[in-house]
Amino acid sequence: MSSPGKPLLSIVVPSYNQGRYLRQTLASILSQSHRPLEVIVVDGASKDETLDVLKSVTAPELRWLSEKDGGPADAVNKGLAMARGEFIGIQSADDIYYPEALATVIAFFADHPDCGFVYGDAEGIDVEGRVTYSGTLPPFSFESLFAMRMTIPQSSSFFRRELVEQIGGWDGAFHQCDLHFWLRMVFHTRACKIDRQLSGWRIHPEQRTQAGKGLWRDYCRIIESSAEVARASPEIRRMAYASRHIMALDYPPTGKGLWWQRGKALQAITRFPRSRRYIRHHLKRLLPGYERLLARFPHRL
């Protein structure tokens, strides 16, 4: 699976009972123009139509296995161990790549040889594939990373294989294994943002991020246990620790009301003042009078 002048790209697809979407996911990968390409589906012994879908796809780029596993992290790590590519992407079994996404990524890596981790934008799509949300992320910086509580779309993220050899794979101790992975990664390489929509991120009740109310505590554990954050500069540590309060605004634990969220909003902007430009929608919702102040001092707030 080699081609002169072009690197092999591996796409790892962890899968469990997503047969409804898997065919479209695989089609979005295999229809890409970039070659050489390998697609590795690691299925956790799904009980739906997943096996029928996998058996029906005869593309030589596809390899797959289906067996019981220990969850998403175990599946991803199996796939990473199988991957032979110089570059790797991890795509969920219900998400899709947009046309020419992989060629765009490989060209970006070629033009930025010092960049080990790249990501683009992702649109939200519903169960029928209709776009429900479209936005753009700012260029990568530690400020934007933590002010947006590590909003890096897995469906639009790619990295050099050598990084996995340095930092290891996903850690199943965390529900948000991907965020923990990205956090370690950005401290070990240069991270770059591609200004382009690369994928559709499917939003539906069965996805892992809908498992909702434990996400804030899980995020706090990720930040507080990070050796990389602990060794970072005082400014980056402040940003990282403040991002715990920002995460609380999007994923408040069950039973925490408006006053608790107001306290978190104040803690966020007190410890990380520049974060207010990223969380204005929360501040206007939570802090009485903030909208009037914003109108009066738009460049300061």
C-alpha positions in Angstrom: 0.0 0.0 0.0 2.7 2.5 -0.9 2.8 5.2 -3.5 5.9 7.2 -4.5 5.9 10.6 -2.9 2.7 10.0 -1.0 2.5 8.8 2.6 0.2 6.1 3.9 -2.7 7.5 5.9 -4.4 5.2 8.4 -8.0 5.8 9.6 -9.0 4.0 12.8 -12.7 3.5 13.3 -13.8 2.3 16.7 -17.3 0.8 16.4 -20.0 -0.6 18.6 -23.7 -0.9 17.5 -23.4 2.0 15.0 -24.3 -0.1 12.0 -27.0 2.4 11.0 -24.4 4.9 10.2 -21.3 2.8 9.5 -21.9 2.3 5.8 -22.0 6.1 5.2 -18.9 6.6 7.4 -16.9 4.0 5.4 -18.1 5.5 2.1 -17.0 8.9 3.2 -13.5 7.5 3.8 -13.1 5.2 0.8 -14.4 7.9 -1.6 -11.5 10.2 -0.7 -9.0 10.8 -3.5 -5.9 10.3 -1.3 -4.0 7.1 -1.7 -2.3 5.1 -0.2 -5.0 4.7 2.5 -5.9 2.0 5.0 -9.1 1.9 7.0 -9.1 -0.2 10.2 -12.5 -0.8 11.9 -12.3 -2.2 15.4 -15.7 -3.4 16.4 -16.7 -4.4 19.9 -18.8 -7.4 18.9 -21.8 -5.3 17.8 -25.2 -6.9 18.0 -26.8 -4.8 15.2 -26.2 -4.8 11.5 -22.5 -3.8 11.8 -21.1 -7.2 10.7 -23.3 -7.3 7.6 -22.1 -3.8 6.6 -18.4 -4.8 7.1 -18.8 -8.0 5.2 -20.4 -6.2 2.3 -17.5 -3.8 1.8 -14.9 -5.3 -0.5 -12.5 -2.4 -0.8 -8.9 -3.6 -0.4 -8.1 -0.6 1.9 -10.4 -2.0 4.6 -9.3 -4.2 7.4 -11.6 -5.0 10.3 -12.0 -7.2 13.4 -15.0 -7.8 15.7 -14.5 -9.0 19.2 -15.5 -8.0 22.7 -13.4 -5.2 24.1 -13.0 -3.0 27.1 -14.7 0.0 25.6 -13.7 2.9 23.2 -10.2 3.3 24.5 -9.4 -0.4 24.1 -10.8 -0.4 20.5 -8.9 2.7 19.5 -5.6 1.3 21.0 -6.1 -1.9 19.1 -6.5 0.1 15.9 -3.5 2.3 16.6 -1.4 -0.8 17.1 -2.6 -2.1 13.8 -2.0 1.1 11.9 0.9 1.3 9.6 0.5 4.8 8.2 2.9 7.7 8.7 -0.3 9.7 9.5 -3.3 8.6 11.5 -6.9 9.8 12.0 -9.5 8.4 14.4 -13.0 8.6 13.0 -16.2 7.6 14.9 -18.4 5.0 13.3 -21.2 7.5 13.0 -19.3 10.5 11.6 -18.3 11.4 8.1 -15.4 13.0 6.2 -16.2 15.7 3.6 -14.8 15.3 0.1 -11.1 15.9 -0.3 -10.6 16.2 3.5 -7.8 13.6 3.6 -5.9 15.2 0.6 -6.2 18.5 2.3 -4.7 17.2 5.5 -1.8 15.4 3.8 -1.0 18.5 1.8 -1.0 20.6 5.0 1.4 18.2 6.7 3.7 18.4 3.7 3.7 22.2 3.9 4.2 22.2 7.7 6.7 19.5 8.5 7.1 20.8 12.0 3.5 20.3 12.8 2.6 16.9 14.3 -1.1 17.4 15.1 -3.6 19.1 12.9 -7.4 19.6 13.0 -10.0 21.4 11.1 -13.6 22.4 11.7 -16.5 20.0 11.9 -20.2 20.6 11.2 -22.9 19.1 13.3 -25.2 16.8 11.4 -28.4 14.9 12.4 -29.3 11.3 11.9 -30.2 12.0 8.3 -27.0 13.8 7.6 -28.5 17.3 7.5 -26.3 20.1 8.8 -27.6 21.4 12.1 -24.6 23.5 13.1 -21.7 25.1 11.3 -19.0 27.2 12.9 -15.3 27.8 12.8 -12.7 27.4 15.5 -9.9 30.0 16.0 -6.3 29.2 15.1 -4.6 27.0 17.7 -3.2 28.6 20.8 -3.2 27.6 24.4 -5.5 30.5 25.0 -8.1 29.3 22.6 -7.6 25.7 23.6 -8.5 26.2 27.2 -10.9 29.1 26.8 -13.0 26.7 24.6 -12.4 23.8 27.1 -10.4 21.8 24.5 -13.0 21.9 21.7 -11.0 19.8 19.2 -13.2 17.8 16.9 -12.1 14.2 16.8 -13.7 13.7 13.5 -11.4 16.4 11.9 -8.2 15.5 13.7 -5.0 13.9 12.4 -1.5 13.3 13.8 1.9 11.8 13.0 2.3 8.1 14.0 5.5 8.9 15.9 3.5 10.9 18.4 1.6 7.8 19.5 5.0 6.1 20.1 5.9 9.0 22.4 2.8 9.6 24.4 0.9 6.3 24.1 -2.7 5.8 23.2 -6.1 6.5 24.8 -6.5 6.1 28.5 -9.7 4.3 29.4 -9.7 5.8 32.9 -11.3 8.9 31.4 -14.7 9.0 29.7 -13.4 11.8 27.4 -10.4 9.7 26.2 -10.0 11.9 23.1 -9.6 15.1 25.1 -7.0 13.5 27.4 -5.2 12.3 24.2 -5.2 15.8 22.6 -4.1 17.4 25.8 -1.0 15.2 26.0 -0.4 15.7 22.3 -0.3 19.5 22.2 2.4 19.6 24.8 4.6 17.2 22.7 4.3 18.7 19.3 3.3 21.8 17.4 -0.5 21.8 16.8 -2.0 23.5 13.8 -5.6 24.4 12.8 -6.7 24.0 9.2 -9.3 26.7 8.3 -11.7 24.3 6.5 -14.7 22.1 7.3 -13.3 18.6 7.2 -16.1 16.4 8.6 -19.6 16.0 9.8 -20.1 15.2 13.5 -23.3 13.3 14.0 -25.4 14.4 16.9 -27.9 11.7 18.2 -29.0 10.4 21.6 -26.8 7.3 21.6 -23.4 9.1 21.2 -21.0 9.2 24.1 -21.0 12.9 24.6 -24.7 12.6 25.4 -23.8 10.6 28.5 -23.8 14.2 29.8 -23.7 14.9 33.5 -20.5 13.3 34.4 -18.5 15.2 31.7 -17.6 18.1 33.9 -16.1 16.0 36.7 -14.3 13.9 34.1 -12.8 17.0 32.5 -11.6 18.2 35.9 -9.8 14.9 36.5 -8.2 15.2 33.1 -6.8 18.7 33.9 -5.9 18.0 37.5 -4.0 14.8 36.7 -2.1 16.1 33.7 1.7 16.0 34.3 2.1 18.3 31.2 -0.2 21.0 32.7 1.7 20.7 36.0 5.0 21.4 34.3 3.7 24.2 32.1 4.3 27.9 32.6 2.2 29.7 35.2 0.1 31.4 32.5 -0.8 28.1 30.8 -1.5 26.5 34.2 -3.9 29.3 35.0 -5.7 28.9 31.7 -5.9 25.1 32.1 -7.3 25.3 35.7 -9.7 28.1 34.7 -11.0 25.9 31.9 -12.6 23.6 34.5 -15.0 26.5 35.3 -15.7 27.1 31.7 -16.5 23.4 31.2 -19.1 23.7 34.0 -21.0 26.3 32.0 -21.7 23.8 29.2 -22.0 20.6 31.3 -23.2 21.5 34.8 -23.6 18.5 37.0 -27.1 17.3 38.0 -28.5 19.5 40.8 -26.3 22.5 40.2 -28.4 25.6 39.4 -28.0 29.1 38.2 -26.1 30.5 41.1 -23.6 27.7 41.0 -23.0 28.5 37.3 -22.7 32.2 38.0 -20.0 31.4 40.4 -18.2 29.3 37.9 -18.5 32.1 35.3 -17.0 34.6 37.7 -14.2 32.2 38.7 -13.4 31.6 35.0 -13.0 35.3 34.1 -11.2 36.2 37.3 -8.6 33.5 36.8 -8.5 33.7 33.0 -9.7 37.2 32.0 -9.2 36.8 28.2 -11.6 33.8 28.3 -14.5 36.3 28.4 -14.3 36.9 24.7 -15.0 33.2 24.1 -17.8 32.7 26.7 -19.8 35.9 26.1 -23.0 34.0 25.4 -22.7 32.4 28.9 -21.9 35.6 30.6 -24.9 37.4 29.0 -27.1 34.5 30.2 -25.7 34.2 33.7 -24.6 37.7 34.8 -27.3 40.4 35.1 -26.2 43.6 33.5 -23.4 42.0 31.5 -25.1 42.8 28.2 -25.4 46.5 29.1 -21.8 46.6 30.0 -20.9 44.8 26.8 -22.8 47.4 24.8 -21.0 50.2 26.7 -17.5 48.7 26.7 -17.5 46.4 23.6 -13.7 46.3 23.2 -13.0 45.7 26.9 -15.6 43.0 27.6 
